[in-house]
Amino acid sequence: MLDRLGSGLKDALKKLAGKTVIDKVAVEELVKDLQRVLLQADVNVKLVMNLSKAIKQRSLEEEPPKGMSVREHVLRIVYQELVNLMGEEIEVTLGPQTILMAGLQGSGKTTTTGKLSRYFQKKGLRVGVICADVFRPGAYDQLKTLCDKVNVPCYGEPGETDAVKIVENGMKQLKNAEVLIIDTQGRHALEDELIDEIIKINDLSKASHRWLVLDAALGQQAREQAARFHDAISIDGVIITKMDGTAKGGGALSAVAETGSGIVFVGSGETIDDLERFDPDSFISRLLGMGDLKSLIERAEEAINAEEVDVNAMMKGKFTLRDMYKQLESLKKMGPLKQVMSMLPLGNIEIPEDAFDTTGKKMEAYKVIMDSMTNEELDDPSVIHASRIQRIATGAGVSQEEVRELLKYHKTMQRTLKGFKGMGGGKFNMQRMMKKFGGGM
């Protein structure tokens, strides 16, 4: 959905950018193109019409700010109105809190609970999870497996049918957790029994937040579920899952925004790290090919800190193959390459789908080659000569040419990092680095 919606929006704006005169006819044509794209993404007709009216009215009546062309002014209006369509950004505090997870069965609630625990853990907080889903067999085992992957304690009582009792015991057991996440049970449909139970758990836990997990495939029907849960426990945030697998994502996004609950996170992948903070500004910026450097910087800093890379030494030219190995690990932790690239301001540059696969495979191949090297070679690549190249290639099951390609890539990286030297008075600054990187593009 995001790919189609993004390319459709970019095509509409590209058509406007190519016009010599921006008049009423050009604006009306742009509005029609936007209407078609948004309706195909299942955005509510009423919302699309309101958006169209606002864009048309502002484009024809507002005077462009000083120094801004009419074309730039119209593009800016489109951007602002699309951001408004997505609703306001919901703040996520990084401190002690209890989060109650609600949602129907099959929405991805348990998986999202695991992802959420990972999100707060990466922010340096002590996280604890309670499995209060007594309806679905295997719910505790699934959640425990996810939490074990990231060393987050998970409390549950398999066989116990009283969810309120489980939460009460779990809160005592996990009293040292700074962030406590409670995964409640879901059903195939909203039932009075489900609502009564979640109200009791909400009262007992005195939850700081009540977040509803919705499947993006629901489309505009998400509005009804959001409203029902909101009436019961005052939902103050929504997490939309499976955004990568449906054409109805636009409907779910706009439907939830319309209820006023606000979207907190968006899930669009299978791994435990595939959960993104939803920022309407950044979301629309990426759809229009304008990038999202703020999120990219945040991911990069987290990944670099996790790998404990000595960046200052790297800037001085001490960039070994061992450092490069850590760097590849960091890039992997930043998420799918396609997702990372969408955060760069590439404008209308389209990257072929198979390019992401090729690059990902290349990175994995480099790591295999480096696994065949000795500690001496990883710390000092200059010692690698012909006979060592032959031995490394045989050990990794690759050609000697591929080993030479890796060494060439390392030298290129070393030269690049030396070029960043002096950007921050010796202290590494990711924002300055990204600014230089962006300018170079």
N, C-alpha and C positions, 0 to 999 in steps of 0.2 A: 504493500500500500504506500509506504513512504517513498519508495523509488518512483512509483508511477505518479504520485501526487507531486513530488519534488520536480521531476522532469517536466510535468505538465505546467506547473507554475513558472518554471524557468523558461519554457518555450513561449508562454504568453508574454512574459516580460521582455524576452529577446525580440519578439515581434514588435513590441512597442519601441524598444531601443533602436530598431532599424528604421523607424519612420523619420522622415525629414521634418514633418510638421506635426505637433501634438495639439490636435483640435478636438472638438466634440465628437467627431466621427471616430477618431483614433481611440479616445477614451471609451466610447461605447463598444468598440470592437474588443478592447482589452477586457472590459467588464463581462462581455459574453464568453470570452475564452476562459476567464476565471470561474464563471458560473458552471461551465461544462466540466472543468477539472474538479471542482469541489463537489459537484453532484455525483460524479463518477466515484468519488472517494466516500460516498454515503453521508456527506454532511447534510444536515437538515435543511429542507427547501426554504423554510422561513428565515433561518439564519443566513443562508446564501443570499436571499433577496435583500435582507437588511444590510449585509456587507456590500452588496452591489450598489445599493442606494447611497450608502455613506461614501464609497470610493468615487462614484460619479459626481455626487454633490460637492464633495471637498475638492476634487480635481478641477472642476469647472468654476468654482466660486472662490476658493482660497488663493491668495497671492503667494507666489513662491518666496521663501525667505531670501534676503539679500545674498547675492553670490551663488544662488542655486538656479539651475535651468529649469524650465517647465518639465522636461523629461525626468530629471532627477527628483523634482517635487512630486510628480505622480507616482514614481517608484517608491518614494518614501511613504506616501499615503497608503499604498497597497500593503507595504510592510507593516505599518502601524495598525491597520485595520485587521490584518490576518493575526497579528499578536493579540489584539482585543478579542478576536473570535475564540482564542484558546483559553481565555480566562486569566485571572491573576496568578502570579507565582505564590506557592504555599511555602512558607519558611519551615525548614527542618532544623531544630535546635540540636546542638551537639553537647548534651548534658544529661543528667539523670532524668529518666522518663519511663513510663509504661505505655506500651503500644498494643492496642487490641485489634487483631486482624479479623475482619468479617468477609463473608462472600459465600456464594453458592458452590456446591461440589462441582469440580471440573474447571473452576476459574483459574487454577494455578496458585491457590492460596498457600498451600504447604511449601511448594517450591519457592514462592516469593518470600515466605517467612525466613527460609534459609538464606536467600540472597540478601534480605534486609539485615540479618544478623552479621553477615559478612561486610556489608556497607558500614555499619557502625563500628565493627571491630577494626576496620581499616582506618577509621578516624581516631583510633586510640582509646576507645571506650570498652569497659568490661560489659559483655553482653550475656544474657541468659534467656533461654527459650522454654516456654511451657507448652506442651501439646495437650490441648483440651478438646481434641476431636475424638469423641467416643463413638461416632457414627460409622466412620469409614474404617474397615479392617486394614491394618498395615499402615495407618496414618503415622503412628508413633515411630515405627521402624524407618519409614521414609524420611521423617523430619530428623531423627537421630542420626541417620547416615549422612544427611546434608550438613548437620552441625558438627559431626565428628571430622569432616573434611577440613574444617577451619578451626577446630579445637574450641568450639563454643559449647558450654554445658547445656544439655537438653533434658528437661524433667518431664516424665510421663508415668502413667500407671496403667499398662496394658491389662485389659480385663475389667477395669473399673468403669462403671457406667454413669457415675455422677461427675459431670464436668466441673461443676462449681467446687466440689471437694478437691479435685485434682489441682485446680488453680490455687485454692487456699493452701494446700500442702506445698505446691511448687513455689509460691511466694516466700514461704518460710525457708525452703531449701536454697533458693537463689537470692537470698536477701542482700548479698554483696554485689549483685549485678547493678551496674549503673543504668543500663538499658534493658528492660524486661519486655520481651515480645511474647504475646499470648496468641497461639493459633487456635481458633475456635472451629467447631464443626460446621460443615456445609451440607446442604440437601440438594435434591434435584430441583426443588422449587421452594419459594418462600412459604414457610408454615408458621403457625402461631407458636408451636412448641419451640422452634428454632429461635424465634424472636424473644420469647420469654427467657430462654436460657442465656442468650447473649446480654440481655438487660441485667440479669442477676450477676453475670461475670463482670460486666462494666461497673456495677455498683460496688462489688466486692473489691475489685482491683483498683478502683478510683483512677481509671486509665487517663493518662495525659492526652493521648490521641486515640481516635477510633478510625482506622483506615480500612476502606472497602476495596477488595480486590475484584476487578472485573475483567472478563475475557473480551479482547478487542473485537472478536467475531460477533459479539452481540449487536454491534453497530448502534443504531439509535435506540434500541430497546434498553440500553444501559441506563438511560434516563430513569426508567421506571424502577429498576433495582436500586439505584442510588437514592431515589426519593423514599422508597420503603424503608431502607436501612437507616436513612437520615432521620425519619420520623421516630424510629425506635430508640436509637442511641446517639443521635446528633453526630453523624459522620463529619469529620473535619478534614478529610483528605481521601483521595482515590488513587489506587495503583492500577494501571492498565497493563495487562499481560498479553503475550503472544502477538505483539504488534508486527512481527515479521512474517506472520502467516495468514493474513486476511486482507481482503479489499475493503472491509468495513471499519477500519481503524479511524478514519476521519469522522465517521458517525459517532463512535464511542467517545472520541476526544471532545467533539463539540457538544454532545449530549450531556456529558458530565460537567463541562464548563458552564452549561446553561443552568444546571441545578444549583450552582454556587458553591458546591463542595470543594472544587479545586483539585487538580491533578498533582500528586506529590512525586511519584516515580512512574517510569515506563519500563516494562520488561520486554526484551526483544531477542532473547537467545536462550541456549540450553545450559550454559555454564553458570556457576554460582556468582560470578562477577558481572553477569549480564543484567544489570539493573542500573538505570540512569535517572538522575534527578531531572524532573521536568521543569524546565524554565521556558515559558512561552517565547521569550525573546530569542534564546539560543535555538529553540526548536524551529522556528520560522526562518531564522538566519541560515540554518543548515539546509533546510528545504530549498531555499532560494540560491544555494551555492555560495553563500557569503561566509561560511565557516563558523566555528565556535571555538576561538582560541582560549577563552576562559576555561571551558571544560577540558580542553586538551592539555593546558598547563597544569590543571589540577591532577589529571590522570598521570601525567609525566612525572610530576613531583612525588606522587604516591609510589609509583613504580620504582623510581630512582632511589627513594628512601628505603624501600623494601629490600633492594638488592645491595644496599650499602656501597654504592659506587663512589670512589674518591674522585669527585668531579674536578677539584682543584688540581690534582696531580695530572688528570687527563688534559686539562687546559694547557699545562706546561709541556705537553708532548709525551708524557709518560703513559701512553695508551697501549697496553699490552693486549695480546689475544685473549687473556683471561678477562680483561675489562670488557672486551667486545662480546665475550660470551655472556657476561652479566647484562650487558646492554640489550642483547637479543632476548634474554629472559625478561627484562623490564618491558620491552616492546610487546612481548607476548601477554604480559599481565595487564597492559593497557586496554586489551580487548581485541576483537576482530579487526584486522587491518582495514577492512572496508569502512567500519565504524570510525576508526581513528582518522582515516583520510577525509571522511565527511566533515570533520571538524576544521579542516584547513580551508582557507578562502580561495577555492579553485575557480570561482566564477562559473563560466559555462564550459569549462574543460570536462569532457566526459572520459572517464577511465574505463577501459574494457573490463568486463566482469572477470575474464580469465586471467587478467593481470594480477588480481588479488591472490588467486590460487597459486600462480607461478611464484610470486614473491614470498608467500607463506611457505611453500615447499622449499624454496631456496634458503630461507632462514633456518629451517629444520635441518637441511643438508649441511649447512655450515656448522651447526652445533654437533652433528655426528662426526664431521671431520675433526673438530677440535677435541672431541672425546678420545680420538686416536693419538693425540699428541702427549708428550711428556710434560711434566711441570716446568722443566727448563725451557721448552719450546713455547709454552703458553706465556711465560714471563719475559722471554726474549726471542721474538720471532726472527731476529737477524741470524740466529744459529741454524735456521732451516735451509739446508742446501739440497742438491739433487737427490742424494741417497736417502735423506730423511723424507723428502717429498714422496719418494717411491714407497717407503715403509708406511707413511701416514695414509697414502692412497689405498694400499693393500688392506690396512687395518680397518679403514672406513668403508671399503667396498665401492670406491669411486675412482675416477680417472685422475691421473696426475695433473691434468689440465684444470680440473675442478679445485684441486688443492691450491694451485697457482692463482686461480681466480679469487679464492678466499684471501690469500695473502695480499693480492692487489687491492681488494676491497678494504682490508685492514689499513693499508697505507693511505688510501683515500680518506678514510675516517680520521686517521691520525692528523693528516694535513688540515682537514676541515676543523677539527677541534682546536688546533693551534691558531686557526683564523679567528676563533672566538676569544682568544686571550686578550685581556685588557678591557673587556666589556664591562666589568663590574669591580675594578680595583682589587682583583684577586678573589673576590667573593662571588660564588656562582649565583646567577640570577636567571631563573628559567624564563621570566617574562621578557628580559632583554634579549635572551637567546632566541625566543620565538619571534620577537619583533624583527630581529636581524634576518631570521629565516624567512619570515613573511615578506620582507622587503626584497630579499634575493629572488623570490618567486616572480 
